[in-house]
């Protein structure tokens, strides 16, 4: 088993929007990734949200896989995304 851990900075007062973005955009993308076992996300606190995605193997996330590193929408409640393999 292998994990990718990520964090997101969320603008104060926009935590509900951040949660909705997670549910409508991020989780569906993660579910389609090959080798995914499970994903876990923690409720945002103090402007920061965290998530961990488990994969079957270290190769499953793929070296070239495009995981979100930042938001492309200026209206997004997320001010930054980071992932760590």
C-alpha positions as CSV (number, residue, x, y, z in Angstrom):
1,X,0.0,0.0,0.0
2,X,1.2,3.5,-0.8
3,X,-0.2,6.9,0.2
4,X,-0.3,10.4,-1.3
5,X,-1.0,13.1,1.3
6,X,-2.3,16.5,0.3
7,X,-3.3,19.7,1.9
8,X,-5.3,22.7,0.8
9,X,-5.4,26.3,2.1
10,X,-9.0,27.5,2.3
11,X,-10.0,31.1,2.4
12,X,-11.5,32.0,5.8
13,X,-15.3,31.8,5.7
14,X,-15.4,29.7,2.6
15,X,-15.0,26.3,4.2
16,X,-18.4,25.1,3.0
17,X,-17.5,26.0,-0.6
18,X,-14.2,24.2,-0.2
19,X,-16.0,21.1,1.0
20,X,-18.4,21.3,-2.0
21,X,-15.5,21.7,-4.4
22,X,-13.9,18.6,-2.8
23,X,-17.1,16.6,-3.3
24,X,-17.9,17.8,-6.8
25,X,-14.4,18.0,-8.3
26,X,-11.6,16.3,-6.4
27,X,-13.2,13.1,-5.1
28,X,-14.6,12.1,-8.5
29,X,-11.1,12.7,-10.1
30,X,-9.5,10.6,-7.4
31,X,-12.1,7.8,-7.8
32,X,-11.1,7.4,-11.5
33,X,-7.4,7.1,-10.8
34,X,-6.0,3.6,-11.3
35,X,-5.0,1.6,-8.3
36,X,-7.0,3.7,-5.7
37,X,-7.9,1.8,-2.6
38,X,-9.5,4.6,-0.6
39,X,-9.4,8.3,0.1
40,X,-9.8,10.1,3.4
41,X,-10.4,13.9,3.9
42,X,-10.4,15.8,7.1
43,X,-12.8,18.7,7.8
44,X,-11.0,22.0,7.3
45,X,-9.8,23.8,10.4
46,X,-8.0,27.1,10.7
47,X,-7.9,27.6,6.9
48,X,-6.3,24.2,6.2
49,X,-7.8,20.9,4.9
50,X,-6.0,17.6,4.6
51,X,-6.5,14.4,2.6
52,X,-4.8,11.0,2.2
53,X,-5.3,8.7,-0.8
54,X,-4.2,5.1,-0.6
55,X,-3.0,3.2,-3.6
56,X,-2.3,-0.5,-4.3
57,X,1.3,0.1,-5.2
58,X,3.9,3.0,-5.3
59,X,3.6,3.0,-9.1
60,X,-0.2,3.4,-9.1
61,X,-0.2,7.2,-8.7
62,X,2.2,7.3,-11.6
63,X,5.1,9.7,-11.9
64,X,3.4,11.6,-14.7
65,X,-0.1,11.7,-13.1
66,X,-1.4,15.1,-12.9
67,X,-2.6,15.6,-9.3
68,X,-4.0,19.1,-8.5
69,X,-1.3,21.4,-7.4
70,X,-3.4,24.6,-7.4
71,X,-6.8,25.7,-8.4
72,X,-7.5,27.0,-11.9
73,X,-10.7,28.9,-10.9
74,X,-10.2,32.3,-9.5
75,X,-13.5,32.0,-7.6
76,X,-12.3,28.8,-5.8
77,X,-12.4,28.9,-2.0
78,X,-9.0,27.1,-2.1
79,X,-6.0,29.3,-2.2
80,X,-3.5,26.5,-2.7
81,X,-3.1,22.8,-3.0
82,X,0.0,20.7,-2.2
83,X,0.5,17.0,-2.5
84,X,3.3,14.9,-1.1
85,X,4.2,11.4,-2.3
